[in-house]
Amino acid sequence: MSDPIFEIEHLSLAYPGRRGPPMAPILKDVSFTVERGGALTLVGPSGSGKSSLLRCLNRLEEPTAGTVRFEGRDIQALDPRRLRRGAALVMQTPVVFEGTVRDNLRIRPADVDGDLSEARLGQALADVGLEGELLDRDAATLSGGEKQRVTIARALLGDPRALLLDEPTSALDPPNAALVVETVSRLRETRGLSIVAVTHQPELVRRLGGMLLYLVKGEMQAYERVGDLDVRLQAFLAGERAAGVADAS
Amino acid sequence: MSAGVVDLTLWQLALALLLVAAVAIVSIRQVLGLERDLLLGSIRTIVQLYGVGLILAAVFAAARWYWVVLILVVMTGVATHAAVSRLPKPIPGAYRIAAVSLFVSTGVTLAYVIGVVVQVGPWYEPQYIIPIAGMILGSSMTSAALAGDRLQGELRVRAAEVETRLALGFSGREAVQPLVRSALRAAMIPVVNGMMTVGLVQLPGMMTGQILAGSSPLLAIRYQIVVVFMQAAATALASLFFVRLIAGRYLTPAHQLRRYLL
């Protein structure tokens, strides 16, 4: 009865050098599965390869070894553009394009159609906790938290089956971070979206539930159900929380 | 008509050297520290131009198509090297890309100007094809270098924007298009602006030379108009090919940005 949306087997990644052999490996022999409608959080110290791993899932990064299957198919056999519409990535630093929020929500490749009516755009904003009147605002004038939520809304408008979130709360102050955590967990419950998130936010880990993968220097240190984390991971998350509090103060 | 050009003797050239001596005095008095470079620059000016003059004199006298082609190839090679060396960040395949861009832009523009506009016969008449090719190559090289420099700068600053587009399902080509556009504009704006003031601020070099050599100003400006238009075309073609091909080096067939090249 298991229905995985992502199956990752023995994935390794090394950046190619300018000439000659590849440079230091980023990811080493990583394997995990994400159930459809499930959640996985990637945690670990900075530089441990979490973001790179996320970018392997929608093939912005090309693994040096191993396989990634999305909805049962090797992503090497998929058109990367279709893969990326099915597994939408939201980046750590939100990028908004020139124009209004409406322009930003409507942006998509010319060959892709879909409902972009005012009602749907308004609903997308509501889904991420933003007001409909924001549509006419110049996107450049939004706050960091608003930009982040607009980029999530923009990703959702492509009707993805999975959402890949790269530290969606790291640029936000605690109230905004809480809003994004709330938004993302609600989306998982109401839309059945599968979520893979890199995060330093213990609240997000807890609210999402599902599995947790702990990476250090590109290697899997632990892969466990969030409900029963061992002492070490709880300590790590507590440390992250302390660091978060220190950052905020 | 030939009003006759005043011959320049070596003594007269030596007198011109006094102008550089004036610069040297300024440099010494103001402690600019430019004397060494000035000396080297003066020597290079004399040696390089004499070298080119002797080669051109030989080619003009021989008037053989293969000598002309050889000179054009050497000129393209030097321009290719110059365009590539002005890229702020080296990338694999840059030489081939620059050579193709300069060859195509110069070839097309040159063929049109020599064959259709001026209608030189025979086509390899060195008096026409070499200076015209030189001017076209000069514009192509400058604009390709400018466009490449701008594209690389844009890619570094706007990599996240490109990847955001890729993540939204755009093709690589679509994702870099706004950056390509801005690089092309950067390369072409100087040329278009130059067209606005040409002749008003200073007389273009070629036209000046033609007038000095005894041509009527009315004929000289006709040539100059052709030159301005052909330089505009060469600029557009060279920067278009160069930027498109360079941008392509930063993308993979799987619509990925090669971040390690940034």
Chai-1 contact restraints between the chains, C-beta under 6 A:
chainA,res_idxA,chainB,res_idxB,connection_type,confidence,min_distance_angstrom,max_distance_angstrom,comment,restraint_id
A,Y15,B,Y260,contact,1.0,0.0,6.0,A-B,restraint_1
A,L60,B,E163,contact,1.0,0.0,6.0,A-B,restraint_2
A,L60,B,Q256,contact,1.0,0.0,6.0,A-B,restraint_3
A,P80,B,A254,contact,1.0,0.0,6.0,A-B,restraint_4
A,P80,B,H255,contact,1.0,0.0,6.0,A-B,restraint_5
A,R81,B,G169,contact,1.0,0.0,6.0,A-B,restraint_6
A,R84,B,A167,contact,1.0,0.0,6.0,A-B,restraint_7
A,R84,B,G169,contact,1.0,0.0,6.0,A-B,restraint_8
A,R85,B,G169,contact,1.0,0.0,6.0,A-B,restraint_9
A,L89,B,A167,contact,1.0,0.0,6.0,A-B,restraint_10
A,V95,B,A160,contact,1.0,0.0,6.0,A-B,restraint_11
A,V95,B,E161,contact,1.0,0.0,6.0,A-B,restraint_12
A,V95,B,T164,contact,1.0,0.0,6.0,A-B,restraint_13
A,P109,B,G169,contact,1.0,0.0,6.0,A-B,restraint_14
A,P109,B,F170,contact,1.0,0.0,6.0,A-B,restraint_15
